Amino acid sequence: MKLSMSLNYAGDVKAMANQVVEYEEAGVDLVWVAEAYGMDAVSVMGYLAAITEKIEIASGILPIYTRSPTLLAMTAVGVDVLSEGRCVLGLGASGPQVIEGFHGIPYDAPIGRTREIIEICRKVWAREDKLVHNGKRYNMPLPEGEGTGLGKPLKIITHPPRPDIPILLASLGSKNVQLTAEMADGWLPTLFVPEKASIVWGDDLAAGEAKRDSSLGKLDIMAGGMVAIGKQDEVAPLRNYGRASTALYVGGMGAVGKNFYNNVFSKYGWEAEAHELQTLYLSGQKKEAEAAVPDDFLEASSLIGDESYIKDRLAAYEEAGVTYLNVAPVGPDPMGSIRKLRELIG
């Protein structure tokens, strides 16, 4: 397994970006740069390209609605040029609250749009011919009767360093996971519990892989959780750091019936807890929601314990097909935990 971690998108982003240099030296293979509704991710990715040497730089994620497909392709080429081949294009649909509320764009056809965007990006990067795409959602050039009629097929000016920049999809829903397994280079799930993942996504991954082009190779799976390595009784309380984010995602990230994270939590078997978390969070009882997060979920979705325990957790993630262990170090010695984890992974 390789090792990846996310850059926090709140707080002093520049200071956290500079810390990536230390994590690169400690053995982290890939860093995710989030884009919610704060700073854009691409600016930070360009900065990381300048101050690092070997770590992969991934958008985690760019929402598919906020940029045209060709701009997404151009952006990946730009970061790939500046980083000398270290860009990873992470894409996702985000959610209607952000897309419609903050960006003012209709949240429609996420699966169909994602499929076309992947096709367009790969056409742009291949640079085999001028770009022509006739799809249901996107057309390049615009068809007759739309626009000024002056559009013409073009080919990207820059010669991409790689025609196969990796595309990763953050997906949770059934059809989206099937599309990921069919077309993407990697999959970024959330709230991942390795022992239960196949219950939620196993059939969908298999259905998508059955349609997968063999030239894409094996699908990478990027999943993990908080990490702290030390004496069991000393580090176990650190799992409580996961309460706030779990309550936010399961309880408050979306409306009733439109919360993808809540659906996953229910499918894992915590259906009553998922309902309670959402009821509490949406009624403004955030602290109560955090307290209601099940302890066994916090343990199952993290890597916090002594070395022997961590080895068992690593085996569980490997058994679940994880190829990039995506971690968030917590506790007094985050860099030490990363170095020790790198040593245990080998």
C-alpha positions as a LaTeX table, in Angstrom:
\begin{tabular}{lrrr}
\hline
Residue & $x$ (\AA) & $y$ (\AA) & $z$ (\AA) \\
\hline
Met1 & 0.00 & 0.00 & 0.00 \\
Lys2 & 0.97 & 3.58 & $-0.62$ \\
Leu3 & 0.29 & 6.35 & 1.89 \\
Ser4 & $-1.86$ & 9.44 & 1.33 \\
Met5 & $-3.29$ & 12.24 & 3.44 \\
Ser6 & $-5.54$ & 15.26 & 3.01 \\
Leu7 & $-4.63$ & 18.90 & 3.41 \\
Asn8 & $-7.04$ & 20.67 & 5.73 \\
Tyr9 & $-8.97$ & 23.35 & 3.83 \\
Ala10 & $-9.67$ & 25.45 & 6.95 \\
Gly11 & $-7.20$ & 27.53 & 8.92 \\
Asp12 & $-3.76$ & 28.65 & 7.73 \\
Val13 & $-3.67$ & 26.88 & 4.37 \\
Lys14 & $-0.19$ & 28.13 & 3.46 \\
Ala15 & 1.30 & 26.85 & 6.72 \\
Met16 & $-0.36$ & 23.47 & 6.21 \\
Ala17 & 0.85 & 23.35 & 2.61 \\
Asn18 & 4.41 & 24.03 & 3.76 \\
Gln19 & 4.08 & 21.12 & 6.20 \\
Val20 & 3.54 & 18.81 & 3.22 \\
Val21 & 7.29 & 19.04 & 2.61 \\
Glu22 & 7.83 & 17.32 & 5.97 \\
Tyr23 & 5.22 & 14.68 & 5.23 \\
Glu24 & 6.87 & 14.02 & 1.88 \\
Glu25 & 10.15 & 13.40 & 3.70 \\
Ala26 & 8.32 & 11.11 & 6.16 \\
Gly27 & 7.12 & 8.89 & 3.33 \\
Val28 & 3.67 & 10.15 & 2.30 \\
Asp29 & 3.13 & 9.29 & $-1.38$ \\
Leu30 & 0.11 & 11.47 & $-2.21$ \\
Val31 & $-1.57$ & 14.58 & $-0.79$ \\
Trp32 & $-5.22$ & 15.50 & $-1.34$ \\
Val33 & $-6.20$ & 19.15 & $-1.75$ \\
Ala34 & $-9.85$ & 19.73 & $-0.94$ \\
Glu35 & $-12.18$ & 22.28 & $-2.49$ \\
Ala36 & $-15.33$ & 22.99 & $-0.52$ \\
Tyr37 & $-16.42$ & 26.62 & $-0.48$ \\
Gly38 & $-13.23$ & 28.24 & 0.79 \\
Met39 & $-10.06$ & 28.60 & $-1.25$ \\
Asp40 & $-9.94$ & 26.90 & $-4.63$ \\
Ala41 & $-7.89$ & 23.72 & $-4.74$ \\
Val42 & $-5.93$ & 24.45 & $-7.90$ \\
Ser43 & $-4.03$ & 27.43 & $-6.46$ \\
Val44 & $-2.80$ & 25.26 & $-3.61$ \\
Met45 & $-1.91$ & 22.41 & $-5.98$ \\
Gly46 & 0.27 & 24.76 & $-8.01$ \\
Tyr47 & 1.99 & 25.97 & $-4.85$ \\
Leu48 & 2.64 & 22.38 & $-3.75$ \\
Ala49 & 4.11 & 21.61 & $-7.17$ \\
Ala50 & 6.70 & 24.33 & $-6.54$ \\
Ile51 & 7.74 & 23.35 & $-3.01$ \\
Thr52 & 7.72 & 19.53 & $-3.25$ \\
Glu53 & 9.69 & 17.07 & $-5.33$ \\
Lys54 & 8.07 & 13.65 & $-5.50$ \\
Ile55 & 4.72 & 13.54 & $-3.71$ \\
Glu56 & 1.66 & 13.10 & $-5.95$ \\
Ile57 & $-0.68$ & 16.12 & $-5.86$ \\
Ala58 & $-4.36$ & 15.27 & $-6.07$ \\
Ser59 & $-7.48$ & 17.40 & $-6.14$ \\
Gly60 & $-9.73$ & 15.93 & $-3.54$ \\
Ile61 & $-12.09$ & 16.85 & $-5.12$ \\
Leu62 & $-12.91$ & 19.36 & $-7.88$ \\
Pro63 & $-16.71$ & 19.51 & $-8.28$ \\
Ile64 & $-17.76$ & 18.55 & $-11.81$ \\
Tyr65 & $-20.27$ & 21.41 & $-12.07$ \\
Thr66 & $-18.00$ & 24.38 & $-11.41$ \\
Arg67 & $-15.66$ & 24.12 & $-14.42$ \\
Ser68 & $-16.18$ & 23.11 & $-18.02$ \\
Pro69 & $-14.88$ & 19.64 & $-18.97$ \\
Thr70 & $-12.12$ & 21.16 & $-21.10$ \\
Leu71 & $-11.05$ & 23.49 & $-18.27$ \\
Leu72 & $-10.78$ & 20.47 & $-15.97$ \\
Ala73 & $-8.56$ & 18.82 & $-18.59$ \\
Met74 & $-6.46$ & 22.00 & $-19.01$ \\
Thr75 & $-6.12$ & 22.39 & $-15.24$ \\
Ala76 & $-4.79$ & 18.85 & $-14.88$ \\
Val77 & $-2.30$ & 19.48 & $-17.67$ \\
Gly78 & $-1.14$ & 22.69 & $-15.99$ \\
Val79 & $-0.49$ & 21.04 & $-12.63$ \\
Asp80 & 1.09 & 18.04 & $-14.36$ \\
Val81 & 3.52 & 20.30 & $-16.25$ \\
Leu82 & 4.46 & 22.29 & $-13.14$ \\
Ser83 & 4.86 & 19.17 & $-10.97$ \\
Glu84 & 6.67 & 17.16 & $-13.66$ \\
Gly85 & 4.05 & 14.45 & $-13.89$ \\
Arg86 & 2.64 & 14.33 & $-10.36$ \\
Cys87 & $-0.94$ & 15.53 & $-10.88$ \\
Val88 & $-3.93$ & 13.38 & $-9.98$ \\
Leu89 & $-7.34$ & 14.69 & $-11.04$ \\
Gly90 & $-9.86$ & 13.93 & $-8.34$ \\
Leu91 & $-13.45$ & 14.65 & $-9.35$ \\
Gly92 & $-16.79$ & 14.42 & $-7.61$ \\
Ala93 & $-20.34$ & 15.71 & $-7.74$ \\
Ser94 & $-20.23$ & 17.40 & $-4.32$ \\
Gly95 & $-23.85$ & 17.94 & $-3.21$ \\
Pro96 & $-26.86$ & 20.10 & $-4.06$ \\
Gln97 & $-26.46$ & 22.33 & $-1.01$ \\
Val98 & $-23.05$ & 23.51 & $-2.19$ \\
Ile99 & $-23.58$ & 23.38 & $-5.95$ \\
Glu100 & $-26.98$ & 25.06 & $-5.97$ \\
Gly101 & $-26.56$ & 27.13 & $-2.81$ \\
Phe102 & $-23.04$ & 28.50 & $-3.22$ \\
His103 & $-22.45$ & 28.22 & $-6.97$ \\
Gly104 & $-26.01$ & 28.74 & $-8.18$ \\
Ile105 & $-25.81$ & 25.85 & $-10.65$ \\
Pro106 & $-28.50$ & 23.16 & $-11.01$ \\
Tyr107 & $-27.43$ & 19.83 & $-9.52$ \\
Asp108 & $-28.49$ & 17.56 & $-12.35$ \\
Ala109 & $-27.36$ & 14.32 & $-14.00$ \\
Pro110 & $-24.19$ & 13.79 & $-11.91$ \\
Ile111 & $-23.50$ & 10.34 & $-13.36$ \\
Gly112 & $-24.07$ & 11.30 & $-16.98$ \\
Arg113 & $-21.97$ & 14.43 & $-16.61$ \\
Thr114 & $-19.13$ & 12.55 & $-14.93$ \\
Arg115 & $-19.02$ & 9.95 & $-17.72$ \\
Glu116 & $-18.81$ & 12.63 & $-20.43$ \\
Ile117 & $-16.22$ & 14.66 & $-18.52$ \\
Ile118 & $-13.92$ & 11.64 & $-18.25$ \\
Glu119 & $-14.31$ & 10.95 & $-21.97$ \\
Ile120 & $-13.58$ & 14.58 & $-22.84$ \\
Cys121 & $-10.54$ & 14.87 & $-20.57$ \\
Arg122 & $-8.97$ & 11.77 & $-22.07$ \\
Lys123 & $-9.63$ & 13.04 & $-25.61$ \\
Val124 & $-7.96$ & 16.36 & $-24.75$ \\
Trp125 & $-4.91$ & 14.68 & $-23.22$ \\
Ala126 & $-4.51$ & 12.16 & $-26.05$ \\
Arg127 & $-4.24$ & 15.10 & $-28.48$ \\
Glu128 & $-4.82$ & 12.73 & $-31.40$ \\
Asp129 & $-7.15$ & 15.12 & $-33.17$ \\
Lys130 & $-9.06$ & 18.33 & $-32.66$ \\
Leu131 & $-11.64$ & 17.98 & $-29.93$ \\
Val132 & $-15.07$ & 16.94 & $-31.10$ \\
His133 & $-17.61$ & 15.64 & $-28.59$ \\
Asn134 & $-21.31$ & 15.16 & $-29.17$ \\
Gly135 & $-22.97$ & 14.21 & $-25.92$ \\
Lys136 & $-26.19$ & 14.65 & $-24.03$ \\
Arg137 & $-24.77$ & 17.26 & $-21.66$ \\
Tyr138 & $-21.73$ & 18.63 & $-23.45$ \\
Asn139 & $-21.01$ & 19.46 & $-27.10$ \\
Met140 & $-17.72$ & 20.71 & $-28.52$ \\
Pro141 & $-18.11$ & 22.67 & $-30.73$ \\
Leu142 & $-21.64$ & 23.87 & $-30.04$ \\
Pro143 & $-24.11$ & 22.43 & $-32.55$ \\
Glu144 & $-25.72$ & 24.49 & $-35.26$ \\
Gly145 & $-28.39$ & 26.79 & $-33.90$ \\
Glu146 & $-26.63$ & 27.36 & $-30.55$ \\
Gly147 & $-24.35$ & 30.26 & $-29.79$ \\
Thr148 & $-22.88$ & 32.44 & $-32.55$ \\
Gly149 & $-22.14$ & 29.57 & $-34.90$ \\
Leu150 & $-18.45$ & 30.55 & $-34.94$ \\
Gly151 & $-17.16$ & 27.73 & $-32.77$ \\
Lys152 & $-14.68$ & 25.34 & $-34.37$ \\
Pro153 & $-12.84$ & 22.21 & $-33.27$ \\
Leu154 & $-9.55$ & 22.95 & $-31.48$ \\
Lys155 & $-6.67$ & 20.94 & $-30.09$ \\
Ile156 & $-5.04$ & 21.83 & $-26.77$ \\
Ile157 & $-1.94$ & 23.95 & $-27.47$ \\
Thr158 & 0.14 & 22.48 & $-24.66$ \\
His159 & 1.47 & 18.99 & $-25.26$ \\
Pro160 & 0.47 & 17.11 & $-22.08$ \\
Pro161 & 3.42 & 15.36 & $-20.40$ \\
Arg162 & 1.12 & 12.35 & $-19.96$ \\
Pro163 & $-1.93$ & 11.36 & $-21.99$ \\
Asp164 & $-3.12$ & 9.27 & $-19.06$ \\
Ile165 & $-3.27$ & 11.62 & $-16.07$ \\
Pro166 & $-4.99$ & 9.56 & $-13.34$ \\
Ile167 & $-8.65$ & 10.35 & $-12.76$ \\
Leu168 & $-10.08$ & 9.50 & $-9.36$ \\
Leu169 & $-13.73$ & 9.72 & $-8.43$ \\
Ala170 & $-15.19$ & 10.39 & $-5.01$ \\
Ser171 & $-18.39$ & 8.36 & $-5.11$ \\
Leu172 & $-20.77$ & 6.71 & $-2.66$ \\
Gly173 & $-24.04$ & 5.98 & $-4.45$ \\
Ser174 & $-24.67$ & 2.73 & $-6.29$ \\
Lys175 & $-24.63$ & 4.00 & $-9.89$ \\
Asn176 & $-21.75$ & 6.36 & $-9.20$ \\
Val177 & $-19.60$ & 3.58 & $-7.74$ \\
Gln178 & $-20.39$ & 1.41 & $-10.76$ \\
Leu179 & $-19.23$ & 4.23 & $-13.04$ \\
Thr180 & $-16.08$ & 4.64 & $-10.96$ \\
Ala181 & $-15.18$ & 0.97 & $-11.25$ \\
Glu182 & $-15.85$ & 1.09 & $-14.99$ \\
Met183 & $-14.03$ & 4.28 & $-16.01$ \\
Ala184 & $-11.83$ & 5.79 & $-13.30$ \\
Asp185 & $-8.25$ & 5.07 & $-12.31$ \\
Gly186 & $-9.05$ & 5.30 & $-8.62$ \\
Trp187 & $-11.89$ & 5.48 & $-6.11$ \\
Leu188 & $-12.09$ & 7.77 & $-3.06$ \\
Pro189 & $-14.87$ & 6.56 & $-0.73$ \\
Thr190 & $-15.82$ & 8.21 & 2.56 \\
Leu191 & $-16.67$ & 6.70 & 5.96 \\
Phe192 & $-14.84$ & 3.53 & 4.90 \\
Val193 & $-15.02$ & 0.52 & 7.22 \\
Pro194 & $-12.89$ & $-2.21$ & 5.62 \\
Glu195 & $-14.72$ & $-5.17$ & 7.14 \\
Lys196 & $-18.11$ & $-3.83$ & 5.99 \\
Ala197 & $-17.17$ & $-2.16$ & 2.67 \\
Ser198 & $-18.17$ & $-5.12$ & 0.51 \\
Ile199 & $-21.65$ & $-5.12$ & 2.08 \\
Val200 & $-22.25$ & $-1.58$ & 0.82 \\
Trp201 & $-20.25$ & $-1.46$ & $-2.41$ \\
Gly202 & $-19.17$ & $-4.99$ & $-3.37$ \\
Asp203 & $-21.87$ & $-5.65$ & $-5.97$ \\
Asp204 & $-21.52$ & $-2.20$ & $-7.53$ \\
Leu205 & $-17.74$ & $-2.48$ & $-7.82$ \\
Ala206 & $-18.10$ & $-5.88$ & $-9.46$ \\
Ala207 & $-20.73$ & $-4.59$ & $-11.91$ \\
Gly208 & $-18.52$ & $-1.68$ & $-12.95$ \\
Glu209 & $-15.37$ & $-3.76$ & $-13.23$ \\
Ala210 & $-17.19$ & $-6.14$ & $-15.58$ \\
Lys211 & $-17.40$ & $-3.25$ & $-18.10$ \\
Arg212 & $-13.90$ & $-1.91$ & $-17.41$ \\
Asp213 & $-11.42$ & $-1.52$ & $-20.26$ \\
Ser214 & $-8.42$ & $-3.72$ & $-19.47$ \\
Ser215 & $-6.07$ & $-0.94$ & $-20.59$ \\
Leu216 & $-7.01$ & 1.03 & $-17.47$ \\
Gly217 & $-5.44$ & $-1.54$ & $-15.18$ \\
Lys218 & $-6.61$ & $-2.26$ & $-11.63$ \\
Leu219 & $-8.77$ & 0.28 & $-9.83$ \\
Asp220 & $-6.93$ & 2.02 & $-7.00$ \\
Ile221 & $-8.87$ & 2.36 & $-3.75$ \\
Met222 & $-7.95$ & 5.27 & $-1.46$ \\
Ala223 & $-9.37$ & 4.84 & 2.02 \\
Gly224 & $-8.34$ & 4.97 & 5.66 \\
Gly225 & $-8.94$ & 7.16 & 8.68 \\
Met226 & $-7.33$ & 8.82 & 11.66 \\
Val227 & $-3.99$ & 7.39 & 12.75 \\
Ala228 & $-2.11$ & 7.46 & 16.05 \\
Ile229 & 0.37 & 4.82 & 17.20 \\
Gly230 & 1.24 & 4.32 & 20.85 \\
Lys231 & 0.14 & 2.59 & 24.02 \\
Gln232 & $-3.44$ & 1.46 & 23.60 \\
Asp233 & $-4.84$ & 3.16 & 26.71 \\
Glu234 & $-3.08$ & 6.42 & 25.84 \\
Val235 & $-4.09$ & 6.77 & 22.20 \\
Ala236 & $-7.57$ & 5.17 & 22.19 \\
Pro237 & $-9.27$ & 8.40 & 23.42 \\
Leu238 & $-8.00$ & 10.13 & 20.28 \\
Arg239 & $-10.74$ & 8.34 & 18.34 \\
Asn240 & $-13.10$ & 10.95 & 19.77 \\
Tyr241 & $-11.61$ & 13.48 & 17.35 \\
Gly242 & $-13.70$ & 11.74 & 14.71 \\
Arg243 & $-17.00$ & 12.56 & 16.39 \\
Ala244 & $-17.43$ & 16.07 & 14.99 \\
Ser245 & $-16.76$ & 15.18 & 11.35 \\
Thr246 & $-18.87$ & 12.00 & 11.52 \\
Ala247 & $-21.79$ & 13.89 & 13.05 \\
Leu248 & $-21.43$ & 16.60 & 10.39 \\
Tyr249 & $-21.39$ & 14.20 & 7.44 \\
Val250 & $-23.91$ & 11.64 & 8.65 \\
Gly251 & $-26.16$ & 14.13 & 10.39 \\
Gly252 & $-25.86$ & 17.43 & 8.59 \\
Met253 & $-24.36$ & 17.04 & 5.11 \\
Gly254 & $-27.61$ & 17.18 & 3.18 \\
Ala255 & $-31.34$ & 17.16 & 3.78 \\
Val256 & $-33.43$ & 14.23 & 5.01 \\
Gly257 & $-33.53$ & 11.67 & 2.21 \\
Lys258 & $-30.72$ & 13.47 & 0.36 \\
Asn259 & $-27.71$ & 12.66 & 2.53 \\
Phe260 & $-25.41$ & 10.15 & 0.80 \\
Tyr261 & $-23.27$ & 9.70 & 3.93 \\
Asn262 & $-26.30$ & 8.93 & 6.05 \\
Asn263 & $-27.28$ & 6.25 & 3.53 \\
Val264 & $-23.86$ & 4.59 & 3.77 \\
Phe265 & $-23.96$ & 4.64 & 7.57 \\
Ser266 & $-27.36$ & 2.95 & 7.49 \\
Lys267 & $-26.20$ & 0.28 & 5.04 \\
Tyr268 & $-23.31$ & $-0.56$ & 7.37 \\
Gly269 & $-25.91$ & $-1.54$ & 9.97 \\
Trp270 & $-26.07$ & 1.63 & 12.04 \\
Glu271 & $-29.51$ & 2.55 & 10.72 \\
Ala272 & $-31.02$ & 3.69 & 14.03 \\
Glu273 & $-27.87$ & 5.64 & 14.84 \\
Ala274 & $-27.92$ & 7.30 & 11.41 \\
His275 & $-31.50$ & 8.46 & 12.00 \\
Glu276 & $-30.64$ & 9.74 & 15.48 \\
Leu277 & $-27.58$ & 11.62 & 14.28 \\
Gln278 & $-29.54$ & 13.34 & 11.52 \\
Thr279 & $-32.44$ & 14.23 & 13.82 \\
Leu280 & $-30.11$ & 15.74 & 16.41 \\
Tyr281 & $-27.85$ & 17.56 & 13.98 \\
Leu282 & $-30.60$ & 19.11 & 11.86 \\
Ser283 & $-32.38$ & 20.31 & 15.01 \\
Gly284 & $-29.25$ & 22.21 & 16.05 \\
Gln285 & $-28.09$ & 19.73 & 18.72 \\
Lys286 & $-24.61$ & 19.28 & 17.28 \\
Lys287 & $-22.86$ & 18.31 & 20.52 \\
Glu288 & $-25.53$ & 15.73 & 21.26 \\
Ala289 & $-25.08$ & 14.35 & 17.74 \\
Glu290 & $-21.33$ & 14.05 & 18.27 \\
Ala291 & $-21.90$ & 12.17 & 21.52 \\
Ala292 & $-24.26$ & 9.78 & 19.70 \\
Val293 & $-21.65$ & 8.64 & 17.16 \\
Pro294 & $-21.13$ & 4.90 & 17.88 \\
Asp295 & $-17.81$ & 4.04 & 19.52 \\
Asp296 & $-17.48$ & 0.89 & 17.42 \\
Phe297 & $-17.69$ & 2.97 & 14.23 \\
Leu298 & $-14.94$ & 5.29 & 15.44 \\
Glu299 & $-12.72$ & 2.30 & 16.14 \\
Ala300 & $-13.53$ & 0.44 & 12.91 \\
Ser301 & $-12.90$ & 3.47 & 10.70 \\
Ser302 & $-9.51$ & 4.47 & 12.15 \\
Leu303 & $-6.00$ & 3.20 & 12.82 \\
Ile304 & $-5.42$ & 4.12 & 16.45 \\
Gly305 & $-3.65$ & 1.76 & 18.83 \\
Asp306 & $-0.36$ & 0.01 & 19.50 \\
Glu307 & 1.83 & $-1.49$ & 16.76 \\
Ser308 & 0.27 & $-4.94$ & 16.98 \\
Tyr309 & $-3.22$ & $-3.49$ & 16.66 \\
Ile310 & $-2.18$ & $-1.27$ & 13.74 \\
Lys311 & $-0.76$ & $-4.29$ & 11.90 \\
Asp312 & $-4.15$ & $-5.98$ & 12.20 \\
Arg313 & $-5.91$ & $-2.88$ & 10.88 \\
Leu314 & $-3.47$ & $-2.66$ & 7.95 \\
Ala315 & $-4.26$ & $-6.26$ & 7.08 \\
Ala316 & $-8.00$ & $-5.45$ & 7.12 \\
Tyr317 & $-7.55$ & $-2.53$ & 4.73 \\
Glu318 & $-5.37$ & $-4.61$ & 2.44 \\
Glu319 & $-7.96$ & $-7.39$ & 2.45 \\
Ala320 & $-10.56$ & $-4.81$ & 1.42 \\
Gly321 & $-8.47$ & $-3.91$ & $-1.64$ \\
Val322 & $-7.13$ & $-0.56$ & $-0.42$ \\
Thr323 & $-4.05$ & 0.48 & $-2.40$ \\
Tyr324 & $-3.58$ & 3.98 & $-0.94$ \\
Leu325 & $-4.05$ & 4.19 & 2.82 \\
Asn326 & $-5.55$ & 7.65 & 3.29 \\
Val327 & $-4.83$ & 8.83 & 6.84 \\
Ala328 & $-5.25$ & 11.83 & 9.13 \\
Pro329 & $-2.62$ & 11.87 & 11.90 \\
Val330 & $-3.90$ & 12.94 & 15.32 \\
Gly331 & $-2.32$ & 13.29 & 18.74 \\
Pro332 & 0.85 & 14.91 & 20.04 \\
Asp333 & 3.24 & 13.39 & 17.49 \\
Pro334 & 1.57 & 13.28 & 14.05 \\
Met335 & 4.86 & 13.12 & 12.16 \\
Gly336 & 6.04 & 10.26 & 14.35 \\
Ser337 & 2.85 & 8.32 & 13.62 \\
Ile338 & 3.33 & 8.81 & 9.89 \\
Arg339 & 6.94 & 7.60 & 10.03 \\
Lys340 & 5.97 & 4.56 & 12.08 \\
Leu341 & 3.07 & 3.78 & 9.75 \\
Arg342 & 5.40 & 4.06 & 6.75 \\
Glu343 & 7.72 & 1.59 & 8.47 \\
Leu344 & 4.89 & $-0.87$ & 9.19 \\
Ile345 & 3.58 & $-0.68$ & 5.61 \\
Gly346 & 7.07 & $-1.26$ & 4.25 \\
\hline
\end{tabular}
